[in-house]
Each structure stands twice: as structure tokens, then as C-alpha cells.
């Protein structure tokens, strides 16, 4: 059970202030793929739904490519058979139940417009947290020492930032 008294380092004023400034400097920050403005509450709901998905399925930092269940390619197969086999493996990988990375957790929540803006919100928070001009939250979440608690804190901070500072 998470410690409810612990301070989320991603919601401190030192992180939130520069992240909010970044959202205001970019005129298209809150615009999704549709070309329409995505509201702060929409982004907050998307990030909260992502957190719920990852809590239910489990979170993993990354996937390994050394799965013993995947057979070596059979060179006697036709190109068509190879492509169909590859397609089946890809479909199975995308449909897996869990645990999921942050990226796949976000894809499980069906709202591409909100996902695009949510990515920007999380990136702005990670950039402010790390003190760098740019950062990618999904890469940050994949770092070797990353924990679910840190990723959950990032999602929580994103919910707070979007709901408080996003457009209505």
C-alpha cells in the first residue's frame, strides 16, 4: 500500500512551475491530433485511466526480447508464411494482458487526442524534474532504476497539472 503521507517529488512547486510555464509557451500544447483543443480535465481523466490500467495489469519498465517461447525463424518457410507468423507474434505482443510499460498502458486507454497531449504534459513534468530543457517521459519511465511508485507519481502529477492548469 502506498504511503499517503509521502510527498510526490513531481508535484512540488519547483517542478510544477517550470512545467506549467512550458505548457504556456507553446501555443499548440493542448491541441490533439484532431486539431481541436483537448481540455485539462480530458487529459487528467486519460492519465488517471492510464494509472488504473497499470495498477490492474501491472507495470514493467521494459520488455525483454529473449523470450524462450518465441521459436527461431524457419528459413524453409515462404515469405508469406514468415510474414503471417510475424504478424501473429506482433498481434499477441500488442494484446498482452500485462504487465505493461507506460507506453502500452497509455495505448490501452482509447483516446488518441488526449494521449498526444498527455505525452506532452508528462514530458514537461519530467523535463522540469530533471532540470533539462527537454525530456521524454516514456524513456524516463524505462530507466533501469525506475520504480512503479515513481511512474505512479508522474501520472498523479500529470493529472494534477492538467486538471489545474489545462484549458477548460
N, C-alpha and C positions, 0 to 999 in steps of 0.2 A: 504494500500500500504506500503511495507516495506521501512524503512528508509535506503536509499542507502548510506548515509554518516556514518552510524553506523559501527564500526569496528567489524568484526566477531572474537570473542574471540578464536575460534578454528583454525584460520589461523595465529595467532601470532607466532613469532619465538620460543617463549617458549614452544609452543605446537607442532609446525611443526618439529622442530629439533629432539626431542626425538622420535616422531612418525616415522620420516624418518630413524633414527638410528635403530629402531625396525625392519623396513622392510629389512634393510641390514643385520641384524644379523641372520635372518632366511633364510637359502638357498632356501627353498621351498615356501617362502612367496607369490610369484607371480605365483605359479603353481596351476592350477584349477583341478577339478575332472577328467578331461580328461588326466591328466599327462603332459599337454602342458603348456608352459608359456603363461599367459594372459598379454597382453601389458597394460601399463599405460593408453593409450587412450581408450582401450576397457573397462577398469574398470571405467574410467571417464565418458564415454558415458552411461554405465549402471547406475551409480549413478545419472547422470543428468536425465536420463529417469525415474528413481525412483522418483526423485523430481517432475517431470512433472506429473506423475501418482498421487502422493499425493496432488499436487496442484489442479488437476482436480476433484478427488474423495473426497478430504477432508482427514485430518489426525485425528486419535484418539490415545490417549495414550494407551488404552487397551479396551478390550471388557468386558462387564459385563455378568454374567451368570444367571441373574434373569429376563430374557425376558418373559413377561407375555403371549406372543404369543405361546410359546412352552408348549404344554399340559403335564401334569404329565403322567408317563408311565401307560399304561393299562395292569395290571397284567393278564388279561384274554387272551391277545394276545399270539400267538405261538412264539417260539424263532425266527423262520424265519420272521414273521411279525414284531417283535421288531427290528431285525437286519436291515430289509429293511427300517423301519421308521428312525432308527438311521442313516443309510446311506443317506437317503434323507435330513435329517437335516444337516449332515456334508457337503454334496454337496452344499446345499443352503448357508451355512455359508462361504464356500470357494469361492463361486461365487458371494458374495455380492458386490454391486456397491460402497459402501463407507459409512461412512469414513473408512479408512484403517489404521492399525498400520504400523509402519516402516517395520516390517517383511513381512506382506502381500503385502505392496506396492512393496517390492523387488521381491516377487514371481510373481507379475504381469508383470514384465519385464522378458521376456523369454530368459534367458541366465544363466544356472546353473553354468557354469565355472566362468563367470565374477562375479556372486553373491558370490561364495565362497571367491574369492579374495577381493571383495568389503567389505564383512563382516570383513575380517582381517584389511583392511585399516581403516574402521570406528572404529573397536576395538582399533587399535593402537592410533588413534586420541583421543578417549575417555580416554584411559589409560594415555596418556600424559596430557590431560586436567585436569584429576582428580588427577594426581600425584601418581597413583598406578601402580604396575608392570603389572597387567592385568585388563581388564575391558571388558564387553560385551556391545556393542553399543545398541543392541536391548533392553537390560534390562535398560540401561541408559535412552533410549527414553520412557520407560514405567513408569519412576518415577513419583510420584503423582504431583509434581510441574512443570513437563516438559511442554514446550510450542512448538507450531508449529515453531515459529521463531528459537528456539534453534535446533530443528531437521533439519530445512532447512539449518541453519548454518553448522551443522555437514555434511550434504550431500554436500554442497558447498565446505567445507574444504576437503572432500574426493575427490571431482572432481579435485580440485587444486593439492592436493598431488599426486594423481595417474597420472595426466597429466604431472606434472613437474618432478616427481621422479621415476615413474614407467618405466619398460623396454620398449623399442621401438620395 
